[in-house]
């Protein structure tokens, strides 16, 4: 029997609201990655931007789950500085799932300078620990809704991440579905079926990344 594709890789995942609720991405993703042999610790913080993981930041809701354990979901919480997390967890791989929280979908112009500083400050902090990093970008939602999600800005945001998250590898979630294909609850957050499809696609993309393949422990 072939060894699991992510055998023995200790993985720390940091995300925003998509990773913060029981019926969202966190559970299928932890399950899928664990099934491939990874040892996963996933943390979600509602509304968290990239720079919010550089210091303790209070959030309205949060979640945490490890491989083989049930998730813990809270109505409040705070982020933990990424360097502190890396020092305590000693992950082989850190996965950042931050997309929509920085989209500023309700604004006419994407705040590129602000987003650039937030993203690059985080990637520099991760790079200083020499931890392999992967950044997962936003997927298509449906037009409008309470967060004003729209196809044009989502594409602009994904392109921005692809050009600015190095040395993290980039996973382009726009390749996983067509606009409006995954049903949403509010334009931005998906029904569970969509999260399961996204989880499977992220898992496959991680397995295929050369930087992740190098970490595999036979």
Residue pairs with C-beta under 8 A, 6 or more apart in sequence:
3 37
3 218
4 35
4 36
4 37
4 38
5 36
5 37
5 207
5 216
6 33
6 36
6 37
6 38
6 206
6 207
6 212
6 216
7 36
7 37
7 38
7 216
7 217
7 218
8 37
8 38
8 39
8 216
8 217
9 37
9 38
9 39
9 92
9 93
9 212
9 215
9 216
9 217
10 38
10 39
10 41
10 89
10 90
10 91
10 92
10 93
11 33
11 38
11 39
11 40
11 41
11 91
11 92
11 93
11 94
11 95
12 41
12 42
12 43
12 85
12 86
12 89
12 91
12 93
12 94
12 95
13 19
13 29
13 30
13 40
13 41
13 42
13 43
13 94
13 95
13 96
13 97
14 43
14 45
14 48
14 53
14 82
14 85
14 94
14 95
14 96
14 97
14 98
15 25
15 26
15 42
15 43
15 44
15 45
15 48
15 96
15 97
15 98
16 44
16 45
16 46
16 47
16 48
16 97
16 98
16 99
16 100
16 101
17 24
17 44
17 46
17 47
17 61
17 100
17 101
17 189
18 24
18 25
18 26
18 44
18 97
18 99
18 100
18 189
18 190
18 195
19 25
19 26
19 29
19 42
19 43
19 44
19 63
19 97
20 26
20 44
20 45
20 46
20 61
20 62
20 63
20 73
21 44
21 61
21 63
21 73
22 63
22 71
22 73
23 192
23 195
24 44
24 189
24 190
24 192
24 195
25 97
25 195
25 198
25 199
26 42
26 44
26 63
26 65
26 71
27 65
27 71
28 192
28 195
28 196
28 199
28 200
29 40
29 42
29 199
29 202
29 203
30 40
30 42
30 65
30 66
30 67
30 71
31 199
32 199
32 200
32 202
32 203
33 40
33 67
33 203
33 206
34 40
34 67
34 68
36 203
36 207
38 67
39 67
40 65
40 66
40 67
41 64
41 65
41 66
41 67
41 89
41 91
42 63
42 64
42 65
42 66
43 62
43 63
43 64
43 80
43 85
44 62
44 63
44 64
45 52
45 53
45 57
45 59
45 61
45 62
45 77
45 78
45 79
46 59
46 60
46 61
46 62
47 59
47 60
47 101
48 57
48 59
48 79
48 98
48 101
49 98
49 101
49 102
49 118
50 96
50 98
50 102
50 115
50 118
50 119
50 121
50 122
51 117
51 118
51 121
51 122
52 59
52 79
53 79
53 80
53 81
53 82
53 122
54 81
54 82
54 121
54 122
54 125
55 79
55 81
56 78
56 79
56 80
56 81
57 78
57 79
58 76
58 77
58 78
59 76
59 77
59 78
59 79
60 75
60 76
61 73
61 74
61 75
61 76
61 77
62 73
62 74
62 76
62 77
62 78
63 71
63 72
63 73
63 74
64 71
64 72
65 71
65 72
82 94
82 122
82 125
82 126
83 125
83 128
83 129
86 94
86 126
86 129
86 131
87 129
91 131
92 131
92 132
92 215
93 131
93 132
93 133
93 134
93 212
93 215
94 126
94 131
94 132
94 133
94 134
95 133
95 134
95 135
95 136
95 206
96 122
96 133
96 134
96 135
96 136
96 165
96 168
97 136
97 202
98 135
99 136
99 137
99 138
99 139
99 157
99 158
99 161
99 173
100 138
100 141
100 147
100 149
100 157
100 188
102 115
102 118
102 119
102 157
103 110
103 138
103 149
103 153
103 154
103 157
104 110
104 111
104 153
105 147
105 148
105 149
105 150
105 153
105 188
106 147
106 148
110 153
110 156
110 157
110 160
112 160
115 160
115 164
116 160
116 164
119 161
119 164
119 165
120 164
123 133
123 135
123 165
123 166
123 167
123 168
126 133
126 168
127 133
127 167
132 211
132 212
132 214
132 215
133 167
133 168
133 169
134 168
134 169
134 170
134 171
134 206
134 209
134 211
134 212
135 161
135 165
135 168
135 169
135 170
135 171
136 171
136 173
136 202
137 157
137 158
137 161
137 162
137 170
137 171
137 172
137 173
137 174
138 154
138 157
138 158
138 161
138 173
138 174
139 154
139 173
139 174
139 176
139 177
139 182
139 190
139 198
140 151
140 154
140 173
140 174
140 177
140 178
140 179
140 180
140 181
140 182
141 149
141 154
141 180
141 182
141 184
141 187
141 188
141 189
141 190
142 149
142 179
142 180
142 183
142 184
142 187
143 149
143 150
143 151
143 179
143 180
143 187
144 150
144 187
145 184
145 186
145 187
145 188
146 186
146 187
146 188
147 186
147 187
147 188
148 187
149 184
149 187
149 188
151 179
154 174
155 174
158 172
158 173
158 174
161 170
162 170
162 172
169 209
169 211
169 212
171 202
171 205
171 206
171 209
173 198
173 201
173 202
175 201
176 197
176 198
176 201
177 194
177 197
177 198
182 190
182 191
182 193
182 194
182 197
182 198
183 190
183 191
183 193
183 194
184 190
184 191
184 194
185 191
190 198
206 212
207 213
